[in-house]
Amino acid sequence: MNNCRVRVKEIFKSIQGEGPYIGVEQIFVRFCNCNLKCNYCDTEFSPNEYFEEFSAYELADYIKKFDANKIHSISLTGGEPLLSVDFLKEFLPLVSKYKIYLETNATLPDKLQEIIDFVDIIAADIKLESSTGIKNSYQYHDKFFEISKKKECFAKVVFNEKITKEEIKLCCDLAVKHSIMLVLQPEMKGNNFAVNTDFAAEVFDEFLSLYPNTRLIPQVHKFLNVR
């Protein structure tokens, strides 16, 4: 028994607002800390910000207050949950009756390998330099998606008006190689799109011409004004 403890920013029940599982009810566990700092990130983390600290057993006891038959899944989000992989190895077996939905930046493939047997659905990002400022993420994504083939996985691509044709091709090449759905997500500024709908439609058409298994799905929870 490792008795790991982890910092959690918040735990709440809401609907999933992104990707192909829009509208399902989930319990969200938002972990603190991230190994990246994307330009569009809407989650603030600072040393002085409120958090709660849990052991694996304490968090499992908290989660078990929710009826597994009445929610779709537990969403592990952040931040980057895979930074807490030692904790997850202890925690996830304790909540095995719940479906586990991992939201991740897809840059830590070795850590995914350690817990993939306990995960059901992987919502992974493809980080475009044009929208995130993150360089050379594709090498990590490639290995990550290779490992994720053991489970259901789709990739979210947040884009703005700076997206390039080269980035579109790289995303589609990854998707073809690993047979994953691409979910295009227009960047948001508050509750508004950072791009106009005509541009979003043009980007969508460009993706579709290279990879048919692509969806254009905005962050619906922001329009509904829910968390």
C-alpha positions as CSV (number, residue, x, y, z in Angstrom):
1,M,0.0,0.0,0.0
2,N,1.5,3.3,-1.1
3,N,-0.7,5.7,0.8
4,C,-0.2,8.4,-1.8
5,R,-2.0,11.7,-1.3
6,V,-3.1,14.0,-4.1
7,R,-4.3,17.6,-4.3
8,V,-7.7,18.0,-5.8
9,K,-9.0,21.4,-6.9
10,E,-12.7,20.4,-6.9
11,I,-15.2,17.6,-7.2
12,F,-18.6,18.2,-8.7
13,K,-21.4,16.6,-10.6
14,S,-22.3,18.0,-14.0
15,I,-22.8,17.2,-17.6
16,Q,-19.9,16.5,-20.0
17,G,-19.7,19.5,-22.3
18,E,-17.1,18.3,-24.9
19,G,-16.7,15.6,-27.4
20,P,-19.0,12.7,-28.4
21,Y,-20.2,12.2,-24.8
22,I,-21.9,15.6,-24.6
23,G,-24.8,15.6,-22.2
24,V,-24.0,12.6,-20.1
25,E,-23.9,13.1,-16.3
26,Q,-20.5,12.7,-14.7
27,I,-18.7,13.2,-11.5
28,F,-15.7,15.5,-12.2
29,V,-12.5,15.1,-10.2
30,R,-10.2,18.1,-11.1
31,F,-6.6,17.4,-10.2
32,C,-4.2,20.2,-9.5
33,N,-1.0,20.8,-11.5
34,C,-0.2,20.3,-15.2
35,N,3.0,19.7,-17.2
36,L,1.9,22.1,-19.9
37,K,0.6,25.7,-20.0
38,C,-1.6,26.1,-23.0
39,N,-2.5,29.6,-24.2
40,Y,-6.2,28.9,-24.1
41,C,-6.4,27.1,-20.8
42,D,-9.4,28.1,-18.7
43,T,-8.3,26.5,-15.5
44,E,-6.1,28.6,-13.1
45,F,-3.7,27.0,-10.7
46,S,-1.6,28.9,-8.3
47,P,0.2,27.9,-5.0
48,N,-2.3,30.0,-3.0
49,E,-5.4,28.6,-4.6
50,Y,-7.8,26.4,-2.6
51,F,-7.4,22.6,-2.9
52,E,-8.2,19.6,-0.8
53,E,-5.8,16.7,-0.2
54,F,-7.0,13.1,-0.4
55,S,-5.7,9.7,0.1
56,A,-6.9,7.1,-2.3
57,Y,-9.2,5.6,0.2
58,E,-10.6,9.0,1.2
59,L,-11.3,10.0,-2.4
60,A,-12.9,6.6,-3.1
61,D,-15.2,7.0,-0.1
62,Y,-16.2,10.4,-1.3
63,I,-16.9,9.1,-4.8
64,K,-19.0,6.2,-3.5
65,K,-21.6,8.7,-2.2
66,F,-22.7,8.8,-5.9
67,D,-24.8,6.0,-7.3
68,A,-22.8,4.3,-10.1
69,N,-26.1,3.4,-11.8
70,K,-27.2,7.0,-12.1
71,I,-24.1,8.6,-13.5
72,H,-22.3,7.8,-16.7
73,S,-18.7,7.9,-15.4
74,I,-16.1,9.6,-13.3
75,S,-14.2,12.2,-15.3
76,L,-10.6,12.5,-14.2
77,T,-9.6,16.0,-15.4
78,G,-7.3,18.8,-14.5
79,G,-4.7,20.0,-14.8
80,E,-3.2,16.7,-15.9
81,P,-4.4,13.6,-14.0
82,L,-1.6,11.4,-15.2
83,L,0.9,13.5,-13.2
84,S,-0.7,11.6,-10.2
85,V,-0.3,8.2,-11.7
86,D,1.0,6.6,-8.4
87,F,-2.1,7.8,-6.7
88,L,-4.3,6.6,-9.6
89,K,-2.8,3.1,-9.4
90,E,-4.0,3.0,-5.8
91,F,-7.3,4.8,-6.3
92,L,-8.8,3.3,-9.4
93,P,-9.1,-0.3,-8.3
94,L,-11.2,1.0,-5.3
95,V,-13.8,2.5,-7.7
96,S,-13.9,-0.3,-10.2
97,K,-17.7,-0.3,-10.4
98,Y,-17.6,3.1,-12.0
99,K,-16.7,3.8,-15.6
100,I,-13.6,5.9,-15.8
101,Y,-13.3,8.7,-18.3
102,L,-9.7,10.1,-18.5
103,E,-9.3,13.7,-19.8
104,T,-5.6,14.2,-20.7
105,N,-3.2,16.3,-22.7
106,A,-1.8,13.0,-24.2
107,T,1.9,13.9,-23.6
108,L,2.6,11.3,-20.9
109,P,2.4,7.9,-22.7
110,D,4.5,6.0,-20.2
111,K,2.2,7.1,-17.3
112,L,-0.8,6.1,-19.3
113,Q,0.7,2.6,-19.7
114,E,0.7,2.2,-16.0
115,I,-3.1,2.7,-15.5
116,I,-4.7,2.0,-18.8
117,D,-6.2,-1.3,-17.6
118,F,-8.3,0.7,-15.1
119,V,-9.6,3.3,-17.7
120,D,-12.6,2.9,-20.0
121,I,-12.6,6.1,-22.2
122,I,-9.7,8.4,-23.1
123,A,-10.5,11.9,-24.1
124,A,-7.1,13.0,-25.4
125,D,-5.8,16.3,-26.8
126,I,-3.8,17.0,-29.8
127,K,-1.9,20.2,-29.0
128,L,-1.5,22.6,-31.9
129,E,1.3,25.0,-31.6
130,S,-0.9,27.7,-33.2
131,S,-3.4,27.6,-30.4
132,T,-1.5,26.3,-27.4
133,G,2.1,27.6,-27.9
134,I,3.3,24.0,-27.3
135,K,6.0,22.9,-29.7
136,N,6.7,19.3,-31.0
137,S,3.8,17.6,-29.1
138,Y,3.2,15.1,-31.9
139,Q,6.0,12.8,-31.0
140,Y,4.4,12.3,-27.6
141,H,0.9,12.0,-29.0
142,D,2.0,9.3,-31.4
143,K,3.3,7.1,-28.7
144,F,0.3,7.9,-26.5
145,F,-2.3,7.0,-29.1
146,E,-0.4,3.7,-29.8
147,I,-0.9,2.7,-26.1
148,S,-4.5,4.0,-26.0
149,K,-5.6,1.5,-28.7
150,K,-6.4,-0.9,-25.9
151,K,-9.3,1.3,-24.9
152,E,-11.9,3.6,-26.5
153,C,-10.1,6.9,-27.4
154,F,-10.9,10.1,-29.3
155,A,-8.8,13.2,-29.8
156,K,-9.9,16.8,-29.2
157,V,-8.3,19.5,-31.4
158,V,-8.7,23.0,-30.1
159,F,-8.1,25.5,-32.9
160,N,-8.2,29.2,-33.6
161,E,-7.7,31.4,-36.7
162,K,-3.9,30.6,-36.7
163,I,-4.3,26.9,-37.5
164,T,-2.2,25.9,-40.5
165,K,-2.6,23.4,-43.2
166,E,0.5,21.5,-42.0
167,E,-1.1,21.2,-38.5
168,I,-4.3,19.9,-40.1
169,K,-2.4,17.3,-42.1
170,L,-0.4,16.2,-39.0
171,C,-3.6,15.7,-37.0
172,C,-5.2,13.7,-39.8
173,D,-2.0,11.6,-40.2
174,L,-2.1,10.7,-36.5
175,A,-5.8,9.9,-36.7
176,V,-5.4,7.6,-39.7
177,K,-2.4,5.8,-38.1
178,H,-4.3,5.2,-34.9
179,S,-7.9,5.0,-36.1
180,I,-9.2,7.6,-33.7
181,M,-12.1,10.0,-34.0
182,L,-11.1,13.7,-34.3
183,V,-13.2,16.2,-32.4
184,L,-12.6,19.8,-33.6
185,Q,-13.3,22.3,-30.8
186,P,-13.2,26.1,-31.7
187,E,-11.3,28.0,-29.1
188,M,-13.5,30.0,-26.8
189,K,-13.0,33.5,-25.4
190,G,-15.2,33.4,-22.3
191,N,-18.6,32.1,-23.6
192,N,-17.9,33.3,-27.2
193,F,-16.1,31.6,-30.1
194,A,-12.6,33.0,-30.9
195,V,-13.4,32.2,-34.6
196,N,-16.4,33.0,-36.7
197,T,-18.7,30.1,-37.8
198,D,-17.7,30.4,-41.5
199,F,-14.0,29.9,-40.6
200,A,-14.9,27.0,-38.3
201,A,-16.9,25.4,-41.2
202,E,-13.9,25.9,-43.5
203,V,-11.5,24.2,-41.1
204,F,-14.0,21.4,-40.6
205,D,-14.2,20.9,-44.4
206,E,-10.4,20.8,-44.6
207,F,-10.2,18.1,-42.0
208,L,-13.1,16.1,-43.6
209,S,-11.3,16.1,-47.0
210,L,-8.4,14.3,-45.3
211,Y,-10.1,12.3,-42.6
212,P,-13.9,11.6,-42.6
213,N,-14.1,10.5,-39.0
214,T,-14.0,14.1,-37.8
215,R,-16.6,16.0,-35.8
216,L,-17.0,19.7,-35.1
217,I,-18.3,20.1,-31.5
218,P,-18.0,23.3,-29.4
219,Q,-17.9,23.4,-25.6
220,V,-21.6,23.0,-25.0
221,H,-21.4,23.5,-21.2
222,K,-20.4,27.1,-21.7
223,F,-23.5,27.8,-23.7
224,L,-25.6,26.1,-21.0
225,N,-23.7,28.1,-18.3
226,V,-22.9,25.0,-16.4
227,R,-19.5,23.8,-15.0
